[in-house]
Amino acid sequence: MNDINWSEELLDSAKFNKKEENLVRHGAKSLAQSWHLGALYIRWKKLKGYREPPTPNCQSSFLEWEHRLAKGDFYIRNEEDFSYPDW
């Protein structure tokens, strides 16, 4: 997907108005325009059928953390883990 010029493909699809065409051709000049340009990119991805991979569930609870702490699953750093400059 990195070698595809999404803006050219979007311009060829003609699924936008004149303001959006100007935005795609010349780029965003403000924060609001950058949001609009991002929305146009998302629209292009939906038209092409590209899907983002689902985000992994990285959530944990305090109870899980306490169980891991009680079992000793955490590595505790000691003095040998650090390197100090020779000043």
N, CA, C and O of each residue as an XYZ file, in Angstrom:
348
protein
N       0.814     -1.189      0.000
C       0.000      0.000      0.000
C       0.861      1.258      0.000
O       0.351      2.339     -0.294
N       2.147      1.155      0.318
C       3.008      2.327      0.400
C       3.348      2.921     -0.962
O       3.651      4.111     -1.046
N       3.306      2.127     -2.030
C       3.680      2.637     -3.340
C       2.490      3.192     -4.118
O       2.647      3.546     -5.286
N       1.316      3.281     -3.518
C       0.118      3.770     -4.178
C      -0.035      5.255     -3.889
O       0.084      5.684     -2.741
N      -0.302      6.044     -4.933
C      -0.544      7.462     -4.761
C      -2.043      7.654     -4.554
O      -2.800      7.756     -5.520
N      -2.465      7.703     -3.302
C      -3.888      7.741     -2.990
C      -4.551      9.010     -3.483
O      -5.722      8.989     -3.862
N      -3.822     10.119     -3.484
C      -4.442     11.378     -3.909
C      -4.773     11.356     -5.405
O      -5.823     11.850     -5.816
N      -3.886     10.788     -6.212
C      -4.170     10.682     -7.648
C      -5.357      9.760     -7.910
O      -6.199     10.047     -8.761
N      -5.417      8.655     -7.178
C      -6.549      7.745     -7.344
C      -7.851      8.398     -6.915
O      -8.889      8.189     -7.542
N      -7.801      9.185     -5.852
C      -8.995      9.874     -5.393
C      -9.424     10.930     -6.403
O     -10.619     11.100     -6.648
N      -8.471     11.638     -6.990
C      -8.808     12.634     -8.007
C      -9.412     11.974     -9.249
O     -10.301     12.540     -9.885
N      -8.933     10.790     -9.589
C      -9.484     10.077    -10.745
C     -10.887      9.549    -10.491
O     -11.652      9.347    -11.435
N     -11.238      9.322     -9.219
C     -12.553      8.752     -8.914
C     -13.673      9.778     -9.035
O     -14.830      9.395     -9.212
N     -13.364     11.071     -8.945
C     -14.335     12.165     -9.080
C     -15.463     12.047     -8.056
O     -16.617     12.329     -8.378
N     -15.146     11.636     -6.830
C     -16.148     11.530     -5.770
C     -15.911     12.614     -4.721
O     -15.815     12.316     -3.530
N     -15.816     13.865     -5.156
C     -15.558     14.974     -4.260
C     -15.972     16.264     -4.952
O     -16.285     16.260     -6.143
N     -15.974     17.372     -4.209
C     -16.323     18.659     -4.792
C     -15.064     19.467     -5.134
O     -13.945     18.987     -4.955
N     -15.253     20.682     -5.621
C     -14.126     21.505     -6.075
C     -13.197     21.883     -4.911
O     -11.977     21.914     -5.071
N     -13.779     22.165     -3.753
C     -12.971     22.516     -2.581
C     -12.074     21.345     -2.177
O     -10.901     21.538     -1.856
N     -12.626     20.140     -2.193
C     -11.835     18.958     -1.838
C     -10.762     18.678     -2.876
O      -9.663     18.239     -2.536
N     -11.080     18.935     -4.156
C     -10.063     18.751     -5.206
C      -8.888     19.695     -4.980
O      -7.731     19.293     -5.107
N      -9.182     20.939     -4.649
C      -8.127     21.916     -4.368
C      -7.307     21.490     -3.155
O      -6.085     21.638     -3.137
N      -7.982     20.965     -2.153
C      -7.295     20.510     -0.943
C      -6.359     19.346     -1.240
O      -5.237     19.313     -0.734
N      -6.799     18.398     -2.046
C      -5.966     17.234     -2.388
C      -4.789     17.660     -3.257
O      -3.675     17.168     -3.080
N      -5.030     18.562     -4.184
C      -3.952     18.982     -5.091
C      -2.893     19.843     -4.395
O      -1.700     19.670     -4.645
N      -3.312     20.763     -3.530
C      -2.381     21.745     -2.976
C      -2.040     21.520     -1.510
O      -1.167     22.203     -0.975
N      -2.694     20.598     -0.860
C      -2.364     20.300      0.526
C      -3.085     21.192      1.517
O      -3.730     22.173      1.146
N      -2.962     20.833      2.774
C      -3.647     21.551      3.847
C      -2.848     22.778      4.264
O      -1.621     22.737      4.343
N      -3.563     23.871      4.529
C      -2.935     25.108      4.991
C      -3.320     25.429      6.435
O      -2.786     26.370      7.021
N      -4.230     24.663      7.006
C      -4.651     24.910      8.381
C      -4.954     23.570      9.051
O      -4.966     22.521      8.406
N      -5.195     23.634     10.350
C      -5.500     22.428     11.096
C      -6.809     21.804     10.623
O      -6.896     20.587     10.458
N      -7.821     22.634     10.405
C      -9.113     22.115      9.949
C      -8.982     21.462      8.569
O      -9.604     20.433      8.306
N      -8.182     22.054      7.701
C      -7.974     21.454      6.381
C      -7.229     20.125      6.492
O      -7.486     19.203      5.717
N      -6.316     20.023      7.444
C      -5.603     18.753      7.613
C      -6.560     17.669      8.103
O      -6.425     16.509      7.716
N      -7.528     18.034      8.953
C      -8.550     17.075      9.379
C      -9.385     16.617      8.187
O      -9.689     15.434      8.034
N      -9.745     17.586      7.347
C     -10.543     17.258      6.161
C      -9.749     16.359      5.214
O     -10.298     15.416      4.644
N      -8.468     16.649      5.047
C      -7.621     15.826      4.192
C      -7.490     14.414      4.751
O      -7.491     13.442      3.996
N      -7.378     14.301      6.072
C      -7.352     12.987      6.705
C      -8.648     12.220      6.470
O      -8.630     11.009      6.251
N      -9.777     12.933      6.518
C     -11.067     12.297      6.257
C     -11.159     11.828      4.807
O     -11.740     10.780      4.526
N     -10.585     12.605      3.887
C     -10.562     12.180      2.481
C      -9.717     10.922      2.308
O     -10.068     10.044      1.519
N      -8.615     10.829      3.035
C      -7.771      9.637      2.976
C      -8.511      8.414      3.511
O      -8.429      7.330      2.934
N      -9.231      8.593      4.614
C     -10.027      7.492      5.171
C     -11.109      7.083      4.183
O     -11.377      5.893      4.016
N     -11.741      8.066      3.521
C     -12.763      7.750      2.515
C     -12.155      6.930      1.371
O     -12.763      5.970      0.899
N     -10.944      7.316      0.926
C     -10.287      6.572     -0.146
C     -10.004      5.137      0.287
O     -10.203      4.198     -0.484
N      -9.532      4.971      1.541
C      -9.252      3.614      2.026
C     -10.518      2.774      2.075
O     -10.483      1.584      1.761
N     -11.642      3.382      2.467
C     -12.899      2.639      2.496
C     -13.346      2.271      1.088
O     -13.850      1.170      0.866
N     -13.167      3.183      0.135
C     -13.534      2.885     -1.253
C     -12.699      1.737     -1.817
O     -13.198      0.911     -2.580
N     -11.430      1.697     -1.436
C     -10.535      0.652     -1.923
C     -10.659     -0.649     -1.135
O     -10.180     -1.689     -1.586
N     -11.290     -0.604      0.026
C     -11.463     -1.809      0.818
C     -10.308     -2.122      1.742
O     -10.195     -3.249      2.225
N      -9.431     -1.132      2.004
C      -8.324     -1.349      2.927
C      -8.846     -1.312      4.356
O      -9.649     -0.447      4.705
N      -8.399     -2.230      5.166
C      -8.810     -2.301      6.568
C      -7.577     -2.204      7.456
O      -6.530     -2.779      7.157
N      -7.720     -1.470      8.546
C      -6.652     -1.389      9.537
C      -6.677     -2.663     10.375
O      -7.756     -3.179     10.666
N      -5.520     -3.182     10.768
C      -5.523     -4.355     11.645
C      -6.115     -3.983     12.999
O      -5.912     -2.866     13.476
N      -6.833     -4.892     13.615
C      -7.422     -4.563     14.913
C      -6.340     -4.335     15.965
O      -5.300     -4.993     15.964
N      -6.606     -3.405     16.847
C      -5.635     -3.106     17.895
C      -5.704     -4.188     18.970
O      -6.793     -4.637     19.325
N      -4.561     -4.606     19.486
C      -4.575     -5.640     20.521
C      -5.117     -5.072     21.835
O      -5.010     -3.875     22.104
N      -5.687     -5.937     22.625
C      -6.202     -5.532     23.919
C      -5.046     -5.537     24.922
O      -4.595     -6.600     25.348
N      -4.577     -4.367     25.290
C      -3.441     -4.237     26.205
C      -3.890     -3.832     27.607
O      -3.076     -3.438     28.442
N      -5.161     -3.931     27.848
C      -5.693     -3.511     29.133
C      -5.472     -4.600     30.182
O      -5.606     -5.789     29.893
N      -5.138     -4.187     31.379
C      -5.006     -5.115     32.489
C      -5.625     -4.481     33.723
O      -5.892     -3.280     33.748
N      -5.847     -5.271     34.718
C      -6.463     -4.747     35.928
C      -5.442     -4.690     37.058
O      -4.369     -5.288     36.977
N      -5.792     -3.970     38.098
C      -4.930     -3.882     39.258
C      -4.801     -5.242     39.936
O      -3.753     -5.574     40.489
N      -5.880     -6.027     39.888
C      -5.860     -7.360     40.493
C      -4.859     -8.271     39.775
O      -4.115     -9.011     40.419
N      -4.846     -8.215     38.434
C      -3.861     -9.004     37.677
C      -2.446     -8.571     38.035
O      -1.559     -9.409     38.196
N      -2.236     -7.265     38.161
C      -0.917     -6.755     38.495
C      -0.482     -7.261     39.873
O       0.671     -7.651     40.056
N      -1.395     -7.255     40.830
C      -1.059     -7.747     42.170
C      -0.718     -9.234     42.150
O       0.197     -9.663     42.852
N      -1.438    -10.027     41.356
C      -1.129    -11.460     41.249
C       0.251    -11.675     40.638
O       1.012    -12.527     41.097
N       0.572    -10.900     39.601
C       1.898    -11.026     38.993
C       2.985    -10.589     39.960
O       4.062    -11.184     40.000
N       2.709     -9.566     40.731
C       3.675     -9.094     41.714
C       3.905    -10.144     42.798
O       5.040    -10.355     43.226
N       2.834    -10.802     43.245
C       2.947    -11.832     44.277
C       3.713    -13.053     43.775
O       4.442    -13.686     44.539
N       3.549    -13.390     42.483
C       4.267    -14.537     41.911
C       5.709    -14.195     41.574
O       6.523    -15.094     41.362
N       6.036    -12.921     41.522
C       7.400    -12.514     41.191
C       7.659    -12.488     39.701
O       8.784    -12.744     39.271
N       6.650    -12.186     38.900
C       6.805    -12.140     37.444
C       7.553    -10.904     36.964
O       7.930    -10.837     35.795
N       7.776     -9.938     37.826
C       8.438     -8.715     37.412
C       9.936     -8.812     37.668
O      10.374     -9.374     38.672
N      10.703     -8.263     36.759
C      12.145     -8.202     36.935
C      12.482     -6.903     37.646
O      12.052     -5.833     37.215
N      13.219     -6.978     38.691
C      13.607     -5.787     39.435
C      15.053     -5.481     39.091
O      15.936     -6.324     39.251
N      15.281     -4.273     38.619
C      16.621     -3.876     38.206
C      17.532     -3.704     39.406
O      17.113     -3.286     40.485
N      18.778     -4.036     39.182
C      19.773     -3.830     40.228
C      20.908     -2.977     39.669
O      20.805     -2.470     38.552
N      21.955     -2.818     40.408
C      23.047     -1.912     40.046
C      23.762     -2.343     38.765
O      24.267     -1.488     38.037
N      23.819     -3.643     38.470
C      24.525     -4.125     37.288
C      23.770     -3.819     35.986
O      24.358     -3.878     34.907
N      22.481     -3.496     36.079
C      21.698     -3.210     34.887
C      21.971     -1.823     34.320
O      21.583     -1.540     33.186
N      22.615     -0.971     35.064
C      22.852      0.385     34.627
C      24.325      0.583     34.282
O      25.210      0.005     34.914
N      24.566      1.399     33.282
C      25.943      1.751     32.962
C      26.108      3.250     33.217
O      25.281      4.064     32.807
N      27.164      3.579     33.885
C      27.420      4.961     34.245
C      28.623      5.467     33.453
O      29.550      4.705     33.178
N      28.613      6.746     33.085
C      29.779      7.280     32.360
C      30.998      7.363     33.278
O      30.877      7.502     34.495
N      32.169      7.274     32.660
C      33.426      7.351     33.414
C      33.908      8.798     33.493
O      34.860      9.173     32.809
N      33.268      9.597     34.308
C      33.651     10.999     34.435
C      34.637     11.169     35.512
O      35.082     12.287     35.770
